Structure formats: structure tokens, C-alpha cells
Amino acid sequence: MNNKKKIGMISHHTDKRDIIEWVKYNEGSLKDTIIYATYETGHEIEDNTGLKVEKEAELKLGNNFSLKIKFKESKKGGDQEIGSLLVAKLLDYFIYFWDPLTIEPHDDEIKEVLRESVIYNIPSASNRNTADHLISSPFFDEKNKKYAKEVNAVEEDYHARIALVAHDAKKDEILKWVDQYKSILKNHTLFATGTTGKRINEETGLDVIRMQSGSKGGDTQISTLISNKGLDYLIFFWDPLTPQPHDVAVKSLLRNAVLYKIALACNPSTADHLITSNLFPRSIYTYGSK
């Protein structure tokens, strides 16, 4: 049985250098993983690093039906092919460096694959900051736990600025996550949109700086924090299965987080990686506690 972690990778053509530099920097940690990538991204990784990238995969699309696929360029269907691996639960991680300042002809496919990573709770990164946190978490490699204690021993006085946002269908989920890590979160500055912030304060006792509700401008306020360097982390449990009346603000918030390289989690598995990463500031005495 193959227990190697399986990682899907895609990048915009303008972000190829970023993903190549990230892979090269983390080559030691990635050498024991299985990497799938769209055609152009895969060839760039192989040409510039010592890592092998899978060129094809066996994909189950229905009952008793499988298809062998060869990964294509993003604009020719490669994004959907990686997305199909997500849907089939064949990926453990999804790394997608996208450029929010460039319009791609396949932008709709980009959004759909990101949506699928949220639906199936796959740890995912849309910028290098988030990807660095994923690979530095003990969820990725247990050895990172000891290293995190050593690294954060000198940073225990640093207070991260964390925004907590959740759509209605995800409020119970984010409350459960906050309660799990409340002994860590209490040491940091917390922001939240309307009802989410009210419930976090009432049900966990944590102090929260409350914005407006998302539908009344709260997402815009959080975006303004990001663009003015007032935020370090965005934990945004969004509901990809329910249309939102403020969908434009939601997209703008996610876009800003990617643009300004904020560590971003849109599902619980990614949030778990961020808060346990050796890059996340915490006291060595609270590491791993609940």
C-alpha cells in the first residue's frame, strides 16, 4: 500500500516562478510525495528541480468506469483534470498559485477547482505564504512538531492578527474549530464579522473585535484590513453550496487575501495546518494544547 502524500499543483503562467521557487525550497520535504500537475506546471517543476511529476493518472469517474488521463495545459482542460482528482478524493493537498491581477481565459475553471477543494475539505494553498504553513505543519510531517517548539520559543510575545469569518451554514463548524484551539487563539488579536464574532465571544469567552455582518459590509471591512497590512491570517469557512447575496464581496475578500499573501484557510483541514505550523506564532507552552 502506498502511503505517500499526493499533491496536486497548478499555477497561473505569471506565477510559474513562485511555484518553482517554492518547490525548490521544499524539495527535501516533497521528494517522498507523489506530485500531479497540469502539463506546463509539471514540466517546469521537472526542468527546474530534481522531482518527478506524474504525467497521467487513473481516474474513476463512475461505477465500474475508469479513465486514464494525461494532464493537459490549464487552458485546455488541465485545471478540471486536477479538479477531478479532488472530487475522487485522490489528493491529500492542493497547491494553486493564482495571480489575482491577471485575467485568464479559464478563470471559471480556476474558481470551480478552488470550490471543490473547499467542498472536500482538502488542505489547499492559493499563495506561497499559505503553502509554507501547510508544509511546515505536523499534519504534513510529524517532525515539524518538535521544530515548531524550537522556532516559536523566540516568538511567544508576538500577537498575530486573525480574522474569523463564516457563512451561516458554516458557523457551527468555525465555532467548533475555535473552541478546539482557544488556548492558542486567546493569545492573539481576533477579528470577526457580525454574528460569527458574537457567537465566538458568547460561546468561547474569547475577546473579538466585531465588524458588520458579511452581507452588510463586514467582508469589505476585513478586505480593508488586509489591504492596509492589518491582518496576518484569514480563516474563512465559506459555503460553496449556497448562493450568497454578497457573493461579489466574498470573491473580493478571497482575492485580496491571495493578492496580499495572507495565510488563508477556507476549510477546517487547512485551518488546522495553519495554526499548528511552525510558522504560526505561539508560546512553546501552549503548543498542541486545546
N, C-alpha and C positions, 0 to 999 in steps of 0.2 A: 504493500500500500504506500502511495506517495503522499507524504505529509508536508511537502514543500509548499510554502505560501504562493498563491497565484495572484499576480498583479497585472491589471490592465492599464495601459498607458496611451494617452492621446495628447497632442499639443497642437495649438494653432501654429501656422507657419511662421508667425512673428515671434513665437515663444519657444522655438526649437532649441535655441542656445540655452535657455533657462533649464529645460528638462534634461538636456545633455549634461550640463554642469552639475545638476542635482544628482543624476545617475552616477557620474564620475566620482563625485564626492562621497557617495554612499555605496560605492562598488563593493566594498567588503561585506556590507550587510545584505546586498542584493544578490550576491553570487550564488547563494543557496535558495533562490526563489525561481519560480517559473514566470517569465515575462511575456505577456501578449501585448501587441501594439498595432496600431494602424500602419499601413505599408511604409509611408515616408518616415514616421517617427521611429519605427522599428529599425529601418536601415540606418538612420542617423545614429541610433544608440549603438548598433553593432560596429559601425565605421569608426566611432569615437571612443569606444570603451572596449573592455575585454569580455563583455557579457553577451550571451546568446539570447536571441529573441525568437520566440515561436512564430513561424510563418503561417501556420494553419492550425485548425482545431476541429475536433469532432463535436458537433453541436446537436443536442436533442431538441427538436422543435415541436414534437407532439408525441402521442402514444405510438410507440414502436416505429418512430420515424427519426432518423438521424441524418445530418448533412455535414459533409466535410467542407469547411470553408477556408479559403485563402484570403488573408486580410488585405483589404484594398486601401487606397488613399481615403482620407476623411471625406473629401468632397465627392467621392464615388461610392460611398456606402460603408466605408470603414468604421465610422462612428457607430452606426447601427449594429455592425458585427460585434464590436466590443460591448455595446449595449445588450446584445442577445446573450453574451456570456454572463452579464449581470443578472438578466432575467432567469437564466438557467442555474443561477447560484454557483457558477464555476469560478468566480473571482472572490478573493479574500480582501483585496484592496483595489481602489480605483484612483489613479492619478491623472488629472486632466488640467493641464496648464492652458488656460484660455486667456485671450487678450481682449478685455472689455472695451478697448479703444478702436478695435478693427471689426468691421462688418464682414462676416464670412457668408458665402452663398449657401452654406449648410447650417446656419445659425439655429434653425428649428430642431435639427437633429442633435445639436450640442445640448440644447435645453432638455430634450427628451431623455438623453443618456444621463444627465445630471439628475433629472427627476427619478429615473429608475434606481439610481444609487441610493436616493433617499427612501424610496418605497421598500427596497430590500435590505435597508439598514447596513449597507456596505461602507466601511471606513473609506472616506474619499477626501481628496485634496484638489482645490482649484487654483492654488498658488503655492509657491515654494515654502513660505512660512508654515502653512498647514501641513505640507508634505514632510517638512523637517520634524514637526511634532509627532506625526504618525510613526515615523521610522525610529524615533527616539523614545517610544513608549514601551513599557514592559509587556503590553499586549502584543507588540510586534516581536520582541525578543526579551525574555526574562532577564537577561544580563543587564538590560537597561535600568532595572530597578536599583541595583547597587550603585550604578554610575550616577543615577539621579540624586541619590542621597549625597554623594560626594560633590556634585556640581552645585546643588542648591544650598549647601552648607554656608556659602558666602552670600546668598541672596535672600535670606529669610526675612529681611526687613523691607523687601520690595513689594509694593502693593500693585497687583495687576488690576486693570480696569476692564470689567467683564460685562457685556450686555446679554441679557436673557430674554428671549422673545419666543413666543409660541402661538400658533393658531389655535382656535377653540378646541379642535379635536385632539390637539397635542398638549394641552395644558396639564392634564394628569401625568403625562409622560415626563414633562420637564420638571414637575414638582417631585416626582419620584427620583429623578436624576439629581436634583439639587439637594434633596434630603440625604441621598447616598454620600454626597461629597461635601456636606455642610461644614464639617470640621476644617476643611481646606478653604472653602469659599468664604467663611466668616472673616478670614484674614485679608480679604481683598475688597475693592470698591465695586459694588454691583449696581447696574442699571437694568431697568426692565420697562416694557410697555405696560400700560394701564392695568388690566385685570390680572395679567401674569404677575406683575410686581406686587399687587395687593395680596394675591393668594400666597406667593412665596413668603411675604412678610408675616401673614397671619398663621400659616401652617408650618413654618420652619423657624420663625423668630429672627430671621436674618434681616439686617438693615438693607433697604433697597431704595435707590433714587428712581422715582417713578416718572416716566414720560406719559404722554397721552396714549390712549389705546391705538393699536395699529391702524384701524380704519379711520381714526380721527387725526392722523398725522404723527403717531408715535414712531412708525418706521422711518419717516422723514427726519425726525429728531435724532434717531440713532445714526442714520446716514450722515447727518451733520457732525455728530461726534467723531465719526470715522474720518471724514474729510478734513477735520481740524485736529487730527492726531490726538484725540481724546479717548481712544479705545484701543485695547490690546487684543481682546478676544470677543468673538460674536458667537454665541450659542443660540441658534435659530432653528427650533424644531417646527418646520413648516409642513403643511398638509398638502401634498401634491395631488390628492384625490378629490379635493373640494375647491370649486371656483371661489376666489376671494374678491370682495368688492373693491379692495385696494391693491389689486394684483400688480398694477404699474409700480406702486411704491415698494412692493415686495421685491420685484425684479431689480429695481434701482438699489435697494439695500444690499442685495446679494452682489450686484455688480460693483458697488463701492467697496465692499469687503475684499473682493478679488483685486480691484484696481489699486487699493492702498495696502495690499499684502497683509491684511488682518487674518490671524488664525481663525478659521471658520469651521463650525460644525453644524450640519443640517440634520443630523440624526444621532441617536444615543451612542452608537458604536464609535463614531468619530469624536464625539464629546468625551467619551471615556479615554480615548487615546490622547486628546489634548491635555486633559487635567492630570494624567499620570505620566506625561512626557517629562524627560529630564530637562526640557526647555521651559517647563511651566514653573514659575517661582513659588516655592513653598518652604516652610520650615522643615528641616530634616526630621523633626519630632512628630510631624503630622503626616508624613508620607505614608500613603496606603491606608490610613485610618478612615473610619466612616463616621 
